[in-house]
Amino acid sequence: MLTADLVPVRRRGDQLHLPRLDAARRRRLEPLCGLAHALLDSLRDQPRGAVEAALQSIDIEPTDLMLWRGICKLALDAATFEDAFAADLGGRAAGQSAAPAPGGGRDDLAESDAGDEALVDAVALRAALFSRATAARRQAGVAVSFDRDAIVHEVAAALGLTPAGLEARLFCDLPETHVLRAQSDRDAEALLQRYDLGCQQAVLLRALRVEVDVHTRDGAALRALFHWLKFRRLLWRCERLPRPTAPEGAPPRDGPPAVRLQIDGPAALYAQSTRYGVQLAQLVPALRRFERWQLRAEVRWGRERQALRYQLEGGAMATRDRSGAGGAGDAAAPFAAVTTPAVADEVRRLCDDIERLDGGWTARPSAEVEDVPGLGVFVADLELRHDDGGRVWVEIMGFWSRDAVFQRADLLRRGLTVPVLLLASERLRVDERAVDADNASMLLYKGVISARRVIAAAALLAGAAAK
C-alpha cells in the first residue's frame, strides 16, 4: 500500500483531487512500471538494501519522481524477499535441535554446502558473539587493545562456523539483508491498477471521518459488508436512506436502495491511528462489488494538516470518481473483498474459551444484523446460547475510541430484541455504568478477555430478560 506522502494530489480550494487515470497519465506511468519490473529482474538474488539503492539511483525526471517512488514501493511490496539461509535453517532444524560441535575445517563459505552452518540463527549468533566480546573487554581492561578478529574466530569455532560464515549470518534476519527471489507479477497493467488503487487508499490514511453511500439490491452482500467492517474493527454507524422522490408529474425513480455508512477516520483517534488507517484503506476495494457507491471524506493533509474534502465514486453503475481518478476495474471488481463474514482473532479466541467452559453456554460468531429505526443497524460479534434457551449478543468495542462506546450506549438504550453485552478495553477510561439500558450491560477488560467473566455477565442479562 502507498503512504500519503507518495500520492500526487492537487488542492483546489477546500477540495483534494487525484489525477484521473486517463490516456495521458497512462503514457507517463506505463514506462515507469516496465522499468521497475526490468530492474527487479536484473537484481534477482541481491539483498534488499542493494535493490532499493539501485531503484533510487535511477535518473528520473523531477516531475515523475513521486510517481516513480510510488511504483517502486508497490513493486517491492509485491516481490518475494527471503533470508538467504532461511531455507537451510528451516529444512535442517528438524533433524538437529542443537548447534553443531566446535570444529569445521571449511576454508570458504562460498564453497560450503551450507550444511550444519545454516542451523545457527542470527539472533543466537549475535547473542553469543556480543556476550563473548563483552566478557573479553571486561577481562582485558582499558589498557589492552581489543582483538575483534580473535573473538570472531573463537565464537565461530565454538559454533562450528567459519569466520566468513559467522559474518555472513550475523544480521541475515534483518529485512535489508534479505535477497530478492521473485516478482509476483510482471504485468505492467496490473501494477498500474494497483498504483491507481493505492493512491485512492492512501488518502484515507489521513481521514478524520468518512461517509459512504452504498446502493445495492443485494442484501446478502450488504450484510457481508457490515461484518467486514466489524472484522476490521472500524468504528462505524449506518442508516438507511429514503428512496429519492421524483418531481411532480415525472415517472417514479427506480434505483437500488441505499444505506449511508459513517466511519471514524484514523485522524479522529487518540492512539493506534496508523494501524486503524490501514484497515480503513481496505474499504475502497471492498466497495467495488456494489452497484454504485459514493465516498466523501474529511482529511487532514500535509504538514500543516489542512482540512480538505475528498470524494470518490465507483461501482458497476459508475465509471469514474468525482475527484478525477479513473474508476477502471470497478465493474470487474478485481479486488472485491466482501465475501463471507470473517471472524477476528479475538472473537474466535473468546468463542473457543467459552466452549471449553462447563457452564451450559455455547458461542458462535453472529450472523445477525438488526435494524434500529432512527439509529442505524447493530451487528454483534458473538451469539451466546444457554441450554435453558437464554440468548445474549456480545459486541467487542476494542480500544479505538471512547466516543464510539457512548454512541453504542445510545443505541442500546433504544432496546434490541436480544440482550447485549458490550466489551470494552479499560484503556478507553469509561465506566461500566455508561450502558444503563434494561437489556444491555458493559464489561471492561484488560488485555485478554476473560471467558468466565463474560459468561457470568451473560447469565445475569439472560436471567433478567427471562423475568
C-alpha positions in Angstrom: 0.0 0.0 0.0 1.1 3.5 -0.7 1.7 6.1 2.0 0.2 9.5 1.9 3.5 11.2 1.0 3.7 9.2 -2.2 0.3 10.4 -3.6 0.4 13.1 -6.3 -2.6 15.3 -5.3 -3.9 18.7 -6.3 -5.6 21.2 -4.0 -8.4 23.3 -5.3 -10.0 25.4 -2.7 -11.0 23.0 0.1 -11.0 20.0 -2.3 -8.4 17.4 -2.6 -8.1 15.9 -6.1 -6.4 12.9 -7.5 -5.3 12.9 -11.2 -7.5 10.9 -13.5 -6.1 7.7 -14.9 -6.6 8.8 -18.5 -4.6 8.1 -21.6 -2.1 10.9 -20.9 -1.4 9.6 -17.4 -1.1 6.1 -18.7 1.6 7.2 -21.1 3.6 8.6 -18.1 3.1 5.6 -15.8 3.4 2.6 -18.1 7.1 3.1 -18.9 7.9 3.5 -15.2 6.0 0.3 -14.5 8.0 -1.5 -17.2 11.3 -0.1 -15.9 10.6 -1.2 -12.3 9.9 -4.8 -13.5 13.1 -4.8 -15.7 15.3 -3.6 -12.8 13.9 -6.1 -10.4 14.6 -8.9 -12.9 18.2 -7.8 -13.2 18.6 -7.5 -9.4 17.5 -11.0 -8.5 19.4 -12.7 -5.7 20.6 -9.2 -4.5 19.9 -8.0 -0.9 17.0 -5.7 -0.4 19.2 -2.8 0.6 21.1 -3.1 -2.7 17.8 -3.4 -4.6 16.4 -0.3 -3.0 19.6 1.7 -3.6 19.6 0.7 -7.3 16.0 1.8 -7.7 16.7 5.1 -6.0 19.7 5.7 -8.2 17.8 5.7 -11.4 17.7 9.1 -13.1 14.1 10.1 -13.3 12.6 13.4 -14.5 11.8 15.6 -11.4 8.1 15.8 -12.5 7.9 11.9 -12.4 9.9 11.4 -9.2 6.9 10.9 -6.9 5.3 8.6 -9.4 8.5 6.5 -9.6 8.8 6.2 -5.8 5.2 5.1 -5.5 5.6 2.5 -8.3 8.8 1.2 -6.8 7.2 0.8 -3.4 4.3 -1.3 -4.8 6.7 -3.4 -6.9 8.9 -4.1 -3.9 5.8 -4.9 -1.8 4.7 -7.5 -4.3 8.2 -9.0 -4.7 9.4 -12.0 -2.7 12.4 -11.5 -0.4 13.7 -14.1 2.0 16.6 -14.8 4.3 19.4 -16.3 2.3 19.8 -19.0 4.9 16.2 -19.4 5.9 15.5 -22.5 3.7 18.5 -24.3 5.1 17.6 -23.3 8.7 14.0 -24.5 8.4 14.8 -27.6 6.4 17.5 -29.0 8.6 16.5 -27.8 12.0 14.0 -30.6 12.3 16.8 -33.2 12.1 19.2 -31.4 14.6 18.0 -29.4 17.6 21.3 -28.2 18.8 24.2 -26.2 17.3 27.0 -28.4 15.9 30.0 -29.1 17.9 33.1 -26.9 17.6 35.3 -27.6 14.7 34.7 -27.2 11.0 37.6 -27.1 8.6 35.8 -25.0 5.9 38.1 -22.5 4.2 35.5 -20.6 2.3 31.7 -20.0 3.0 31.0 -19.9 -0.8 32.4 -23.4 -1.1 30.4 -24.7 1.9 27.4 -26.9 1.3 25.5 -24.8 3.8 25.0 -27.9 5.9 25.3 -27.5 9.6 26.2 -23.8 9.4 22.6 -23.0 8.5 21.3 -24.3 11.8 22.7 -21.2 13.7 20.1 -18.4 13.6 21.1 -14.8 13.6 19.6 -13.9 17.0 21.5 -16.7 18.8 24.6 -15.8 16.8 24.6 -12.1 17.9 23.9 -13.1 21.5 26.9 -15.4 21.5 29.3 -13.0 19.8 28.3 -9.9 21.7 28.3 -11.7 25.1 31.8 -13.1 24.4 33.0 -9.6 23.3 31.7 -8.0 26.4 33.4 -10.6 28.6 36.7 -10.2 26.7 36.6 -6.4 27.1 35.9 -6.7 30.8 38.8 -9.2 31.4 41.3 -7.3 29.2 40.7 -3.8 30.7 41.2 -0.5 29.1 45.0 -0.8 28.7 44.8 -3.8 26.4 43.7 -3.4 22.8 40.6 -5.4 21.7 41.2 -8.0 19.0 37.9 -8.3 17.2 39.1 -10.9 14.7 40.2 -13.2 17.6 36.8 -13.0 19.1 35.1 -13.8 15.8 37.3 -16.8 15.2 36.7 -18.1 18.7 32.9 -17.8 18.6 32.8 -19.2 15.0 34.8 -22.2 16.1 32.6 -22.8 19.1 29.5 -22.8 16.8 31.0 -24.9 14.1 31.2 -22.0 11.6 33.9 -20.4 9.6 34.6 -16.7 10.4 33.2 -15.8 7.0 30.1 -17.8 7.7 29.6 -16.1 11.0 30.0 -12.6 9.4 27.5 -13.5 6.7 24.9 -14.8 9.1 25.3 -12.1 11.8 22.5 -9.9 10.5 20.8 -12.1 8.0 17.4 -11.8 9.7 17.2 -8.0 9.1 15.0 -7.0 6.1 17.7 -5.1 4.3 19.8 -8.2 4.0 17.1 -10.5 2.6 17.6 -11.3 -1.0 15.2 -10.8 -3.9 13.9 -14.2 -5.1 11.0 -13.4 -7.5 8.4 -10.9 -8.6 4.8 -11.9 -8.1 3.6 -10.2 -11.2 5.4 -8.7 -14.2 2.3 -7.3 -15.8 2.7 -3.5 -16.2 -1.1 -3.0 -16.4 -1.6 -4.9 -13.1 1.0 -2.7 -11.4 -0.6 0.4 -12.9 -4.0 -0.6 -11.5 -2.5 -1.3 -8.1 -0.9 2.2 -8.2 -4.2 3.8 -9.0 -6.0 2.0 -6.2 -3.1 2.6 -3.8 -3.4 6.4 -4.4 -7.2 6.3 -3.5 -6.5 4.2 -0.4 -3.6 6.4 0.8 -5.8 9.5 1.1 -7.9 7.7 3.7 -4.8 7.3 5.9 -5.3 11.0 6.7 -9.1 10.9 7.1 -10.9 12.5 10.1 -14.2 11.0 9.1 -15.6 9.1 6.1 -19.2 8.9 4.8 -20.2 6.3 2.2 -23.5 5.8 0.4 -23.9 2.3 -0.9 -26.6 1.5 -3.4 -27.4 -2.2 -3.8 -30.2 -4.7 -4.2 -28.0 -7.5 -2.8 -29.0 -7.8 0.8 -26.5 -10.6 1.5 -23.6 -8.6 0.1 -24.6 -5.6 2.3 -24.8 -7.8 5.4 -21.3 -9.2 4.5 -20.1 -5.6 4.3 -21.3 -4.9 7.8 -19.5 -8.0 9.1 -16.4 -7.0 7.1 -16.4 -3.6 8.9 -16.7 -5.4 12.2 -13.8 -7.7 11.3 -11.6 -4.7 10.5 -12.6 -3.2 13.9 -13.6 0.0 12.2 -15.8 2.5 14.1 -19.0 2.9 12.0 -22.6 3.7 12.0 -25.3 3.0 9.4 -28.6 4.4 8.4 -31.0 3.6 5.6 -31.5 6.4 3.1 -35.0 7.1 1.8 -35.6 6.5 -1.9 -35.4 9.7 -4.0 -38.8 11.2 -4.9 -39.5 12.2 -8.4 -40.7 15.7 -9.3 -44.4 16.1 -9.6 -45.6 14.7 -12.9 -42.4 12.7 -13.6 -42.3 8.9 -13.6 -41.2 7.4 -10.3 -37.5 6.9 -10.0 -36.3 3.3 -10.0 -33.0 2.7 -8.3 -31.4 0.3 -5.8 -32.0 1.1 -2.2 -29.1 2.8 -0.4 -27.5 2.9 3.1 -25.2 5.5 4.5 -22.1 4.5 6.4 -20.4 7.0 8.8 -16.9 5.8 9.7 -14.4 7.4 12.0 -11.0 8.1 10.4 -7.6 7.5 11.9 -7.1 11.2 12.4 -10.0 11.1 14.9 -8.4 8.5 17.2 -6.1 9.1 20.2 -3.8 6.1 19.5 -3.0 3.3 17.1 -4.1 5.5 14.2 -1.6 4.0 11.6 -2.9 0.5 12.2 -6.5 1.7 12.1 -5.8 3.7 8.9 -4.5 0.7 7.1 -7.7 -1.2 8.0 -9.9 1.8 6.8 -8.0 1.9 3.5 -9.1 -1.6 2.6 -12.7 -0.2 2.3 -12.0 1.1 -1.2 -11.5 -2.4 -2.8 -14.3 -3.8 -0.6 -16.8 -1.4 -2.1 -16.1 -2.4 -5.7 -18.6 -5.2 -5.9 -21.6 -2.9 -5.3 -23.8 -1.4 -7.9 -22.9 2.1 -7.0 -21.2 3.9 -4.1 -20.1 7.4 -3.3 -17.4 8.1 -0.7 -16.8 11.5 1.0 -14.0 12.1 3.4 -12.8 15.0 5.5 -9.0 14.7 5.6 -6.1 16.4 7.3 -3.5 16.9 4.6 0.2 18.0 4.6 2.5 19.1 7.4 0.1 21.8 8.3 -2.8 19.3 8.5 -5.0 21.4 6.3 -8.7 20.4 6.4 -9.7 19.3 2.9 -12.6 17.3 1.4 -12.1 14.2 -0.8 -14.7 12.5 -2.9 -14.6 9.2 -4.7 -17.3 7.3 -6.7 -17.4 3.9 -8.2 -19.3 0.6 -8.8 -20.8 -1.1 -11.8 -23.0 2.0 -12.4 -20.2 4.5 -12.2 -17.0 4.6 -14.3 -15.1 7.4 -12.7 -14.8 9.2 -9.3 -15.7 12.8 -8.7 -12.1 13.7 -7.9 -11.0 12.8 -11.3 -9.4 9.4 -10.6 -10.4 6.7 -13.0 -12.8 4.0 -11.9 -11.2 1.4 -14.1 -11.7 -2.1 -12.9 -14.7 -1.3 -10.7 -17.1 -3.3 -12.8 -15.0 -6.4 -12.8 -14.2 -5.9 -9.1 -10.8 -7.5 -9.2 -10.1 -6.5 -5.6 -13.5 -7.5 -4.2 -13.0 -8.2 -0.5 -16.6 -8.7 0.7 -17.5 -12.4 0.6 -18.5 -14.5 3.6 -18.2 -12.8 7.0 -14.7 -13.1 8.5 -14.1 -13.6 12.2 -11.4 -11.5 14.1 -8.8 -13.4 16.1 -10.1 -12.1 19.5 -13.6 -13.2 18.6 -12.6 -16.7 17.6 -10.4 -17.0 20.7 -13.3 -15.9 23.0 -15.5 -18.5 21.3 -13.0 -21.3 21.9 -12.5 -20.2 25.5 -16.3 -20.2 26.2 -16.7 -23.6 24.5 -14.1 -25.1 26.9 -16.0 -24.0 30.0 -18.6 -26.3 31.5 -21.5 -23.9 32.1 -24.1 -24.8 29.6 -23.2 -22.0 27.2 -22.3 -22.2 23.6 -20.7 -19.5 21.5 -20.6 -18.9 17.8 -19.8 -15.9 15.6 -23.0 -13.9 15.0 -24.6 -13.5 11.5 -27.4 -11.3 12.8 -27.9 -7.7 11.6 -30.6 -5.8 13.5 -32.1 -2.6 12.1 -32.8 0.0 14.9 -35.1 2.7 13.4 -33.6 6.1 13.6 -30.3 4.9 14.8 -29.0 2.5 12.1 -28.0 -1.1 12.4 -26.5 -3.3 15.1 -24.1 -6.1 14.3 -23.0 -8.4 17.1 -19.6 -10.2 17.2 -20.8 -13.3 19.1 -24.1 -15.0 19.9 -24.2 -16.9 23.2 -26.9 -19.5 23.8 -27.6 -21.4 27.0 -29.1 -24.9 27.3 -32.2 -23.4 29.0 -32.9 -21.2 26.0 -31.1 -18.0 27.2 -29.6 -15.9 24.4 -27.2 -12.9 24.5 -25.4 -11.0 21.9 -21.8 -9.9 22.5 -20.0 -6.9 20.9 -16.3 -6.2 21.4 -15.6 -2.5 21.1 -11.8 -2.8 21.5 -9.8 0.3 22.3 -10.1 2.7 19.4 -12.4 5.4 20.7 -14.3 6.5 23.8 -16.9 8.3 21.8 -17.8 5.1 20.0 -18.7 3.5 23.3 -21.1 6.3 24.2 -22.7 6.2 20.7 -23.3 2.5 21.1 -24.8 3.1 24.6 -27.3 5.5 23.0 -28.3 2.8 20.5 -28.7 0.1 23.2 -31.0 2.4 25.2 -33.5 2.1 22.4 -33.7 -1.6 23.1 -32.9 -4.6 20.9 -34.7 -7.9 20.5 -31.9 -9.7 22.3 -29.9 -8.7 25.4 -26.5 -7.2 24.6 -23.2 -7.5 26.5 -20.7 -4.8 25.4 -17.0 -5.5 26.0 -14.6 -2.5 26.0 -11.0 -2.1 26.9 -10.0 -0.4 30.2 -7.7 1.9 28.2 -10.8 3.8 27.0 -11.3 5.0 30.6 -15.1 4.6 30.6 -17.4 3.5 33.4 -19.3 0.2 33.0 -22.4 2.2 34.2 -22.3 4.2 30.9 -24.5 1.5 29.5 -27.7 1.8 31.6 -30.2 0.0 29.3 -32.6 -2.5 30.7 -31.4 -5.4 28.5 -27.7 -4.4 28.0 -24.6 -4.0 30.1 -20.9 -3.3 29.7 -17.9 -5.3 30.8 -14.4 -3.8 30.9 -11.4 -6.0 30.2 -7.6 -5.5 30.4 -5.5 -7.4 27.9 -7.1 -10.8 27.2 -10.9 -11.1 27.6 -11.9 -13.5 30.4 -14.4 -16.1 29.2 -15.6 -16.7 32.7 -16.4 -13.1 33.3 -18.3 -12.9 30.0 -20.4 -15.9 30.9 -21.2 -14.6 34.3 -22.3 -11.2 32.8 -24.3 -13.0 30.1 -26.1 -15.1 32.7 -27.2 -12.0 34.6 -28.5 -10.5 31.3 -30.3 -13.6 30.2 -31.8 -14.1 33.7 -33.1 -10.5 33.8 -34.6 -10.9 30.3 -36.4 -14.1 31.3 -38.3 -12.3 34.1 
